[in-house]
Amino acid sequence: MRALLHIIFITILISGCNSQNITTDVLELSGKTGSRSDNTSGNLPYDLNKPSMTYTLPEILNEVSGVTFIDSARLACIQDELGTAYIYNINNKAIEYEHKFDQDGDFEGVTYINKSLYVLRSDGRLTELDNFNVHTGGKNIQHISPLLQTANNEGLCYDSLHNRLLIAGKSKPADNKSERYIYEYDLIKKEFVAEPAYRINVNEIEKVAQRFNIEQQKEYTAKGKLKPFNFRPSDLAVHPLTNEIYVLSAADKLLIVIDRAGNIKYISKLNPELFPKAEGIAFSPNGTMLISNEGKEKVPTILIFQPTPDKN
């Protein structure tokens, strides 16, 4: 079912400070009746101020734009300029293999499922590396033309519930500046679905942020005027245990979580010290969460977050 995001205000929770006393504001939202849901956890199931591990990536991944788990030790990483998949071993903390799949371009998302590696170009084109192997790469490489209403797209993940890929549009669709679309690619029919799977309403997110004092990421025009509130997705991932959809916005320093009915369950402000430019998110089968950051003025990183007790 396609769902508009109806936001119901329930409660706000402020998480603890990290050692630098930089807080993460967490707003919990759930249900459609206006009353507190009995099955809400009371908190985001991860402490975004306390990664269990931090990996510094090599310089070639300074502009890392997407990550996905291949197995328990290896990640496939892409960066947004080179048509190459980099296999990074988290145990060895090093790139093991590199696999060329395309010429230079603007590559923004990657996911791995059923022995196929999929890569998203910003214009919506998908590349499938069939029978992908970390040692040899893909046996066959196929480029799939896009059928999207959004010019700039940055998020890609697998949705096991419907056996499809989800693609997050970063920019507005041509006919609606206040919405951001999440599209789907049907893996059975091997085709894009014309109607968006989800629509994220930027105005509603702004109302929530203002009501609960979640600070806007400030950007200014050349004339010094504050730009309007925005939400520009940079990646998304489906939680393997709850089936909720986590949507990152690197530019706006936000993480939102939606359920399958389109309700926003959580909104979290990202700590800029830990998340200078959060461009990638992925989950392991047990719910371990990974978020990658481009280097920006610092170094590129991968942060690992374990679920907090009794929150999954």
N, C-alpha and C positions, 0 to 999 in steps of 0.2 A: 504494500500500500504506500502510495506517495503521501508524504506528510508535510504539512506546513508546521513550522516550529512555533507552537503556542507556549509562551513562557509564563509559568505560574510562580509567583513569589512565595517562598516559604520561610527560609531562615538564612542567616548569614553566619559564617563561622570564620574566625581568624586563626590561622595556624600559628605555631610557635616560631620564634626567630631563630635564625642560624647564628653562627659565631660572630658574624659581622652585624647582627641585629637588623638584617634585611628581611622583612616579612613577606609572606605569600598570602594574598587575600583569597579565600575560598568561599564561594557562594553555592549553597546546595539548593537545587530546584527539583521538584518532583511532583508528579500527579497532575490532575486536571480539575480537582474539586476545590482547591484553595485551602484544604486542610493538610496537615502533616501526614505523609505516607508512612504506614507502619513498617514498610520494608526498606526505608532509607537507612544508609549506614551512619549518617551523621557527619561524614567527612569524606573527602576524596580518598580513595584507597591507596594513595601513595603520598609520602612526604616529599614534596618537590624541592625542599631545601636540603635534603639529606640523601644524595646519591650514594649507593653502596660501593660503586666503583666509578672511576673516571679514567678514560683513555684519551691520550693525546695522539691524534692522527698524524700521519706523515704529510709533508708539504704538498704533495700532489693532490691531496684531498682537502686542501684549504677551503675550497668552495664545495664541500660535500653537500649534496642536495637531496639524497635519499639513501635509506639503508633498509635491509631486510635480512632476516635470519635464513641461512641456508641449512645449517645444522647447529648443534649445541655449541660448537666452537668457532664457526665461521659466519661472517656476514658478507653480503654483496653490497658494495657501496658504489654510488655514482657521483660524479661532480658535474656541474651544470654547463661545462664548456666542451668536454671531450666525450666522444662516443665510446667509452670504455667502461667495463664493469671491473671493479677491483675487489678481489676476494681477501678480506681482512680476517686474520686469525686472532681472536681475542686472548687466547692463551699465550701465543708468541708475541702479541702486540706488534704485528707486522703484516704487510701485504704479501700474500703468498703467490697469487696469480693475477694476471691482467688479461682481459678478454675484450678485444675490439668488436663492436657490433654495428658501428655507424661512423660517418664522418663527424666532424665537429658540429655542435649544435647547442641547443638549450634544453638539457635533460633535467627533469625535476622530480621524478618519482620512480620507485622500483619495488617490485614484489616478486616472491617466488612461491609457486604452487604446482603440484603435480609434475615435477621435473621440468617445468618451464619457468624461465626468468622473463618478466615483463618490465619494460622500461617506458616511461611516459616522457614525451617531448612536450614543451610548453604549449604548443599549438593543439595538443590533444592527440597527436599521433602516437599509437602504441607500437612497440617493437617486441616481438616474441622470439626468444631464444629457446627453441624446442630441444628436449632431451639435454638440458643443461647439466654440465659436469664441471665441478670446480677446477679440475685439472685441464680439461680440454675446451671448455666453453660450450656453446650451443651447437648442436648438430645442424640445425636449420635456423635461419634468421628470416623472419617475415615482418614486414612493416604494414601496419593496419591503419588505413586512412581514418581521420576523426569525423565524428558527426556530433559536434558539440556547439552550444550557443555561446560559449565563453572563449575569448581569444587567448587568455593567459590561464594556464592550468598547472597546478603544482603538486597535487597529492594523489597517491596511488596506493591501493591496498586490496587484499583479497577478503571477500565476505563469504565464509563457508556456509552461512545460513541459507544463502540463495545461489551459491556457486557462481559468483560473479565478481568482477572487479569494480571497485568504487573509485571514482576520479573526482577530486575536489577542484572546482574552478576558483582561481584566486581573484580574478577581476569580475566585474559585474557582467551579466548577460546583456545583450544589446538592448533589450526592451525593459529592463528593470534594474535601476541603479542601487536599490535598497536590498537586493537579494544576492546570495551566493549559492550556486547550485552544486549539488553532489550528483554526478552522473553514474550510470552503470554500463558495464560491458558484459553481455551474457556469454559465459564460457561454453555453454552447450550449443547455442545457435551461432556463436562466433560473430556477434554483431553488437553495435551500440544500440541502446534503447533511447528513443527520442525524448521521452518525458523524463525529467530529473527524478531521481529516487528521493532526494531530500532538498528542501529549500531553506536556507538559513537567512533569517531576516535581520539585517544589520541594525535597523532602528530599534527592534525589540532588545537586542543585546545591549545597545547603548542605554536604554531605559533601565535595564537591570544593573548595569555598571554604575550608573549615576545614583540609583536608589540605595545601593549598598556601598557607595564610596570606593569603588574600585577605580583607581586612578587611570585616566586616559593616557595612552602612549602619545606624548606630544610631538607633533610634526608641524612645521611652519612653511608657509609659502615664501617665495622670493621677497615679498614685501613685508614679511614678518607677521602675517596673519595666521592664527591657529587653524589648522586644517580640521575638517569635521571628523567625528568618530568614524572609525572604519574597522572592518574585520576581513582580513585577506588571508585565507587558508594557505599554509605552506606544506602541510602533509596531513594524513589521516591514517588511522589504523583501527581495526576491530579487536576488542578485547576477547581473548579466546575462551574465557570462563563466563563472562556476563553478557557477551554479544553487544555491549554498548560501543558506540563509535566515538573515538577520541579525535578531535580536530585541533591541530596546532595553527597558530598564526605567529610567524616569526616577526613580521613587521609591527604587529600590535601587541606583542608580548602577552598573548592569551592562550589558554587551553580550555576548550569547552568539551563536554561529554554529553552525548545525546543517546536516548534509548531508541528502540525500534518504532515507537509511536511518534517520534519526533520531539519528545519532551527534552528540554535541557536539564540534565541532572546536576551538573557542576559547571562552574566557571572559575578558573584560577588565573590570577595575574602571575606571570613568570618573572622570576628574579633575574634582572639583567646581568648580574654578576655571574650567574650560572648558565644563563641562556642568552648570550649576546645575539645569536641569530639561529633559532631553533628551526631547522629545515627538514628534519626527518624524525619519524616515530615508528616503532615496531614493537611487537610483543613476542616473547617465546611462548611455547605451549602452556607453561605453568603460570603465566601471568606476569613474568618479569618484564618490565617496561624499559625500553631503550629510547633515548632522545639524542639526536646528533645536532651539533652546532657548526655552522661555517666559522672560519677563523676570524673574519671581520678584522678588527685591529688586534686580535689576540691570536690564539692557536685553535685549530679545529679540534673538537672533542666529541666523544661519545660518553653519555652519562647513563648509568645503570640504576634502576630503581626497583627494589623488591616490594611486593605488596605489604602493607601494614597489617598486623594481625587482625583476623576476623573482619576484614573489610572487603573481601572478595565474595 
